[in-house]
Every structure is written in structure tokens, then in C-alpha cells.
């Protein structure tokens, strides 16, 4: 293979978009978490200032605020890091967009190379498949080697498992999670908590995987017609 092989632009284009949004999701998490902490620490009567603003400028009333504040306290006590949880949901959604569009492109590219080939329905529904199944399907259909660090897929699979706990079980560890995870410090019924360093590892793994998938499919289908 030449040192600078020709590449199809479409996989690179969607990878760049997904990577930018993943970076934005992580930075939003870090920025809001940091800004909130700085504001609360450095602003006298910070909570009262926010309350006054909502009542005087946003149409709230005293009763509505106090009810909402009590619910907020219960929410934070139970879930600890809702801003980090938002980052997980956001990053997985950007991955789903990327892998869905990549699957459609691969289906188009394969039929361009082999017009008699039937549409692979799995490729057209990649975002509905479990993460590990998504990767299996792409590798099978394309034949790409997917050169990535050894722990990349494990990190993303863990994030996917954690996201599923959040979506379906309010972050509480269940038997499905325990059966599939390679993380050992949680037991049945625990809240699956995580912090910025762990989210950052997941984020880095996503960036690497998306980059590798885009680059290798772009080379594989370099001669395929333009695709939008």
C-alpha cells in the first residue's frame, strides 16, 4: 500500500463532525462543572442570587422555586454527578450518528463495487445493535483490520453498558451489567458512579475508534463514487 493512499472523503467528513461534537460534549461537562463550582464558591449567597434571578426575571414564584429546589437536592443526592451523566448520553448519541451513517455508506460502497450484492439490513440499522455487534458487522462487511489500542473496545463497551444502566435502570447495577462488564468494583444494586477521569478515558477511546474506522474505510472504498 502506498504511504499516502487515496481516500474517500465521506468517512473522513462524518468522523470529523463526530469527533468535534464528542470533544464539545466533554468540554461542556468540564466547563459547566467547573463554572458551577467557581460560582458557588466565589459568589456570596450564590443560591439566593439564583433564586432571586429566577423569581424576578424568569417568571418563577416562591412556591415553584422551593419545590424545585427540594427535588433538585434529592436528585443530586441520589445521582451525584448528573452533568457527567449528561456527557455520557451526549457522547453515545454522537457515536450512534456516526456509526449509523458509516453503515449506510458501507452498504452504498459495497453495492458500488459489487452491483449484484444485496443490501445488508444490519448495516442499515447499526445504531440499533449492541456496540460489540456494530464492530463485528463493520469488520465482516469491509474486511478492514481496525488497528487500535488493545483496550479501546473494552473502554467503549463499558461506557455503553453504563449508558444502558442510566437509560433503563437509573444507573443502578443489575445482573446484565455484572455479566458483561470487565470492571470489578461494583456489586448488584450499587449506583454505577463515574468521574471526569473515567469519562475522559471513554472519550479518548471513542476518538481513536472513530478515527481508525474512518481512515480504514476511506482507504477501502477510495474508488467508490461520491457519496453525501
Secondary structure as UniProt FT lines:
FT   TURN            3..4
FT   HELIX           9..42
FT   TURN            44..45
FT   HELIX           46..57
FT   HELIX           62..79
FT   HELIX           82..113
FT   TURN            115..116
FT   TURN            121..122
FT   HELIX           123..128
FT   HELIX           131..142
FT   TURN            150..151
FT   HELIX           152..169
FT   TURN            170..171
FT   HELIX           175..180
FT   TURN            188..189
FT   HELIX           196..220
FT   TURN            221..223
//
